Amino acid sequence: MKKIIISILIILSNNLFANALTTVKVTNDLFIINGLSKITKLINITEKDFRLGMKSDNISMLLNLAQKENRVSYPKSISYAQTFQAMKNGDTLLLNCLNKLSCNLEIYTDILGKSSLHKYIIINNPILNLPQVNHAVGSINENLMNRYFQSTGWTKIEGEVGRNGIDGLFIKRNRNNQIIDVLVCESKYNTSGLQHTKSGLQMTNQWVVKKIENLQKHYPNNQDYDVIHKFVKNGSYRSLLWNLKVNNDLLTISLKKLHDKEGNIFKSELIGPNKMKINFKDNETININSPQNKFHKDIILWYKQELKRAML
């Protein structure tokens, strides 16, 4: 008994927070302490300090320290406590931001709730803002789309001037190296839709023509754009919309055909010879942890590679 009491005193002297309420339970030789240990500054906290605390206790301690360090106000801390308590590993997610001085908790929390892909990116780089995360998400999606079409025999050609232009501009050539087919594809993530611009609604013929003309001016020595311009002006090109949704371990990819009717865009399913691999029912939703065929494995590999690239 004397040995147990001495042990308790040693643990308390080393582990208790200043001004923090800590509960100690003794069951045989097991000592359980609710709360963080031996930490006085957010920047010094690690996940190891959560070993003996409940999630709610850890969140409370983190937010109490955040108030003391003027990282969060008391009213906001109540809201954050509820938000992170409702999240799996909420204490770890909260710590991920608070022990980095340049992480804005409000921005970080907002991005966590956007989508699974947004969540992945912000967890790995908590100091990013929403435009930066959106750009990373867009790049991952666009690059995945490009790799898919290139794997099916299309050749990608530059479709943007700076960050403005066509996400996916692809061509096919014959044996004489002449362009015989043109594909224009726009990539969108989650619920994002086609945007209205100064050149008209995205993916309308008017908009595509303007983007090709910009490319002609930017690359005056590349005759491919002159040929592509003729295809587009004549309306003899393919127009597709690629949409990616990420829900935890599930990738859902939709590919639709687009039609311009008097400056408005209408979607339809790809059927018959126009149908592509991604349109087959078994390929539209892919479980990252349980690929069903080689096509699934390829998409998962490309997706993981693009995630890794976005983190560099």
N, C-alpha and C positions, 0 to 999 in steps of 0.2 A: 504493500500500500504506500509506504514511504517513497519507494522508487517511482511509482506512478505519479505521485504529487510533484516530485522534483522534475520529472519529465514534462509535466504540464506547465510548470513555471518557466522552464527553459524555452518551450515552444512559444508561450505567450510573449516572452520578452523579445524573441526574435521576429515574431510574425505579426503582431497586432498593428493595425493602422492607428495613427494618431487621430483621435476624435471619431473613430469608426466603431460601430457596434458589431461585435463578433461573438458567435455562438460556438461553444466548445462542447463536444459530446465525447464521452469515454465509453467504449465498448470493449471489454477485455483489454487488449494492448493496442486497440485502434483509436487514434485521435482524429476527429473530424472537425475542421475549422471552416466555417462559412465566411467567405470574404477573401480578399486578396491579402498577400503576405508581404510585409517588409518593404512596401513600395510607397513612395511619397510623391513621385512625379509620373505623369502619363508616359513620358518618353522612355521610362525605364521598365515598363510593364511588358511581360511576355506571356505567351499562352501557358507556360509552366505555372504561372501564378494562379491559374484557374483550377488546378488539380483538386483542391479541397473545397471549392466553392460551388454553389448552385448558380445556374445561369442568371437568375434574377438578382442574386447577390452581386455577381460580377458586374452586371450592367449598372446596378445602383452605385457601386463603388467607382466605376469608371466615370459615370456622369457627375458624381459628387466631386471627383478630382477635376473634371472638366470645368465645373463651375468655379472652383477655386483658382484655376488657371485662366479664367475668363475666356474659355473656349466655347461656352454655351450658357445661356441664361436659364434661370430656374423654370420658367414656364415651358421653354423648349425642351428642357431635360425630361419633363414629365411625358411629353409627346414622344420623344426619342425612346424612353424606357418602354413604352407600349409597343412602338414599332419594332424594336430589336428583340423584345421578348417574344413577339409573334414569329420571328424568323428562326429557322433551324440554324444552330450555331451563332445565334444573334450576338452573344457576348464576344465571340472571336471576330465577327464582322465589325462590331463597334470598335474593338481594340485596333483592328487593322487601320482605321482612320485616325483614332485619337492619339496613338503614339507616334504620329507623324505630324510635325508642326505645320507643314504646308498643306495638310488635308483639310478641306472645308467640309464640315460634317453635314451641313444642309445640302450641298451639292452632291456629296457622296451618297447620302441616303436617298435622294431623288433618283439618282442613276441606278442604284441597286434595284429599284422597283420597275425599271423600264422594260427589261426583258432578260432572259437567261444569258444572252450574249453580252449585253451591257454589263450585267452583274459580273461575268467572268473577267471582262476587261478592267473594270474599276477595282475589283478585288486585287488584281495583279499590279495595278498602278493607281493607287488611291488619290494621287494628286492631280489627276486629269479633270478637266471640266467637261460639260455635256457636249459642246461642239467637237472637242477632241475625241471623245468616246464615239460619238456619232460618225465621225470620219473614219475611225478604226473599224467600226461595224460595217460601214459602207465599203471599205476597201476589202475586207474579208469576203463579203458577199459578192462583190464585183469580180474579185480574183477567182473565187470558186466557180462563178458562172463562166469566166473566160476559159478556165481549165476544162470545164465540161465540154464546151463547144469545140475547143481545139482537139479534144480526144475523139470527137466524132467526125473529124475531117475538115473542119473549117480552119482558115488561117486568119489570125487576128491582125488587124491593121489599126494604127493609131486613130482614135476617134475623138480625141479631146485636144483642145488648145488650153493649156493650163489645167484647171479643174472643171472647165466648162465644155460640154459637148456630149458625145454619144458614149454611154458606158461600154457597150460592146458592138464594135463594127467589124464584121467578118466577111471574108470573100472565099470563093472557090475558083480555081483556075483549071483550064484544060491542058492537054499535053503541050500546046504551043505557048503556054504561060499567059493565055488570055483570060481575063475575068469573065466567068460565065454565070456567077450567082453572087448575090449580095444579101447579107443578113444584118439587120439593125436590131439590137436588143437593149432594153433598159432593165437595170437591176433595181429591185426595191426590197426593203427589209420590213418584215412584220406587217403592220397596217399602213405603211407609207404609200401614198398614191402619186400619180402623175401630177406634175406641177404646171401651173400657168406661168408663162414667161413672156418677155417682150417679143419673142419670135413665135408666140402661139403656144398652145398646149403641147407638152412633151409628147413626142412620138407621132404627132400629126405630120402629114406630108410636108406642110409648110415649115414646120420646125426642123425636120430632118434635112430638107433642102438647105435651109439657112446654115445648119451645122456643117454640112459638106462644103458649102461655099466658104465658110470660115477656114476649113482645113485646106482648101485649094489656095487661099491667100497665104496661109501660114507655111505651106509646103509647095511652093510654086514649081519646083522641079520634079515633083512626084506625080507622074501622069496617071497613076492609079485613081487618084481622086477625081480626075476628069472623067474617067470611065464610070466610076461609081456615081458621079453626078448625073450622068445620062440615065442610068438604071433608076435612080431616085426620081428624077423629073418625069420619067415615063410610068412611074408607079410599079415597075417590074422588080421589086425587091421584097424580101420577107421582113416582117415586123413582129417582134415577139416581146413579151413581158415576162421576166424572171422574178419570182418572189420567193424569198427564203424566210422561214420562221424557225426559231430555235426555242424549244421548250424542254429545259433540263437536258436529257440525253437524246431527245428526238429532233431530227432535222426534217422539216417538211418543205418540199420544193414544188412550186407550181409554175408551169410554163404555159402561157396563153398566147393565142394569135390575136394581133391587134388590127382593127379596121378603122380607117379614117372616113368619117361621114360628115362632110361639111364642117370640118374643123373640130369635130368631137370624136373621141375614141371609144370604140366598142370592142369587147373581148369575146373570143369564142374558143372552144376546145380544138386542139390539134387532132385531126382524124386521118385515117387512111395512110397514104405514103408520107404525109407531113408529120405523122406522129413520131416522137423521139423516145429514147430510152426512159427519160425521166417521166414521161407521160403514162407509162404502164403502172397500173394500180399498185403493184407490189414495190414499186420504186419511189413513189411520191413521199412516203414517210420512212425514214431510215433511223434505226436505233444505233447510236454510236457504239454501244456495248454489245450489240448482237446483230452483226451484219448477216444478211440472208444469202448474199451472192457476191460475185466478184465486183459487180457494179457498185453495190453498197460499200464494199471495202475500198474501192477507188475514191468514192465521194468522201468517206470518213478520213482517209489518208490525206486528201487534198485539204479538207476542212481543218484538220489538226495542224498541218503544215502552215496554213494561213493564220491560224491562231498564234502559233509560235512566232511567225514573222511579224505579226502586229505587236507582239510584246517586246520586240527588239528596239 
